Amino acid sequence: MIIYEATKTEFISDVTNELLVERLYDSYQEKIGRTSKQEILSWENSLQRMSNVMQDKDIPEDAAVAIEFRIPNTSKRVDFIVAGNDGNQDHVVIVELKQWSEVEKIIGKDALVSTYLGRRKRAVTHPSYQAWTYAALIKDFNENVQEKNIELIPCAYLHNYRKCANDPLTDEHYQEHLDKAPVFVKGEIQKLRDFIKKYVRKGDHNQLIYQIEHGRIRPSKSLQDSLSNMLKGNEEFIMIDEQKVFYEDAFHLALECVESEKKHVMVIEGGPGTGKSVLAINLLVNLINKDLMTLYVSKNAAPREVYASKLKGTIKKTEIDHLFKGSGSFTESKLNEFDVIIVDEAHRLNEKSGFYGNQGENQVKELINASKFTIFFIDENQKVTLKDIGSIDLIEKYAKEFNAEMIKGELVSQFRCDGSDAYLAWLDDVLQIRETANSIYYGVDYDFRIYDNPHNMLHEIEKLNLENSKSRMLAGYCWEWPTAQRSNTNHKDIVIPEYDFEISWNLQDSIWAIDQNSVSEAGCIHTAQGLEFDYVGVIIGPDMRFENGEVITDFTKRAKTDQSLKGIKKMAKDDPVKAQAIADQIIRNTYRTLMTRGQKGCFIFCTDPELNEYFKNRLRKSTSYEDLSPKWDVKVAEESKRYEKL
């Protein structure tokens, strides 16, 4: 979608006669329905500067100009486009406009700078990197650009910025990105003109703007090859037994559905460790290789970031990131805009979208609307916030509303927790989620330990992590996570004074689950759900305790920064019984989810000594159930002597 399109002559005339901003505003209101005064002011300032740039007699009068092009499949918008021909080749010059006047280099991080936005300093992408990624994104997802051989040329223009000696904006740290997309600043208007004229010597005779705006969304061959190479030979994504069966069913159904243009919805139910995410990633890559515009969607950002990072490998093409979307990205999607949408962790879907929860109608409905074939992976026992509404019944309701054929399946085989279905049933019984036949037996091969001291548990996780960086600390969200300290590992959020124990929550600006340096940070439910590790050490906080023979939950012990139970206090005033029941289920589900992230083992420490003792007693019963291996004699890690710091 383009907000404004004209020839060079028409654009300059609209600016000169002070008509451009009004036309932009009207077009924006008509096509999108909202805008802000700040955006209008930025248009007026920056586009006046671009009018000055375009007033060069050697830039052809019939060169095409476009403003605010929204890249399909994203919320990103290209500020300014100039299209034409150099005599042999069609070119589209992409200009990223910035009003910045100050920039600081960020050392140790690729393509990031610091500047003032919204009255405070923020880390943002370098303008050259931003312009280049927009060009790469259009190239890799626009069929017309691919087939009609349209060359995209990115650059950036910071018209308020003055260069100085040893300027941070053009520091050699950013040279790789500057080579791909040069940056021009105040006083370099002629350099920018010369750059545009190098590619646009003749007008837009092939309707290049139209071609870009109306190009079908399709993954490029280079992107397909990149994804296939990353998936090939990656043991983490190998499918076993029924995973392969479900994959083949879903894969061929998606192909048939897109070809017949008959909308289908598929729901695959499965507990922790049954391979839902492995299936999802295989479907994503292989359907893209069949030229189907396919997206992976999850409510939580953590699994999106981890899987995107694993698929990228050494490839720096950030367009792979745009295959991984949040569940609130489809409020404005057209009917059947995409071929396939794969929804992981569908139980985490919300009703409303947006930062303030005031956009859209219903995420389940929007996802089904946006895709010809929508596949939901779901485990209703992993709902962990008040806003989680994803359910099989709700999916079925909206499938009927769209007259979509509904297919259901269930993954049963357990590939996590050392393949022990018994452990999951035992854990449900121990957490008093439900009574099970596994009240005293949870399998032989899973490594479950209880620690009396969190230092010892952290030390063991750190030691195990040395093998392959697949062991992590987790904790219930009972400690605050202040916004100002979310990138500071020296700030210790989780403090347990009785043991002189301190640890920070995971850093906000790193992929904690696979970052080599994050083993001494703790993840919460929002950064761990949907992921798996070899071993996890779980700190069970004061929101769960053992009292009068029962496992008790207490939602008042949750941190204020946790949004999982936002609104529960108001609910408790109106209906305390209902509020307690809902909060109780969420807290138990939270710890069940955390305690099933480990493939090989789970270690726990409870801040409530009575709860720690309860777990020990349940474990003793389990280990004495049968004549098990001698290794079980040391499963309960009780310290009989004073802790010595390691």
Buried (B, 14 or more C-beta within 10 A) or exposed (E): EBBBBBBBBBBBBBBEEEEBBEBBBEBBEEEEEEBEEEBBEBBBEBBBBBBBBBBBEEBBEEBBBBBBBBBBBBEBBBBBBBBBBBEEEBBBBBBBBBBBBBBEBBEEEEBBBBBEEEEEEEBBBBBBBBBBBBBBBBBBBBBBBBEBEBBBBBBBBBBBBEBEEEEBBBBEBBEBBBEBBBBBBBEBBEEBBEBBBEBBBBBBEBEBBBBBBEBEBBBBEBBBEBBBBBBEEEEEBEBEEBBBEBBEBBBEBBBEBBEEEEBBBBBBBBBBBBBBBBBBBBBBBBBBBBBBBBBBBBBBBBBBBBBBBBBBEEBEBBBBBBBBBBBBBBBBBEEBBBBBBBBBBBBBBBBBBEEEBEEBEBBBBBBBBBBBBBBBBBBBBBBBBBBBBBBBEBBBBBBEEBEBEBBEBEBEBBBBBBBBBBBBBBBBBBBEBEEBEBBBBBBBEBBBBBBBBBBBBBBBBBEBBEEEBBBBBBBBBBBBBEEEBBEEBEBBBBEBEEBEBEBBBBBEEBBBBBBEEBBBBBBBBBBBBBBBBBBBBBBBBBBBBBEEEEBBBBBEBBBEBBBBBBEBEEBBEEEEEEBBEBBBBBBBBBBBBBBBBBBBBBBBBBBBEEBBBBBBBBBBEBBEBEEBEEEBEEBBBEEEEEBEEE
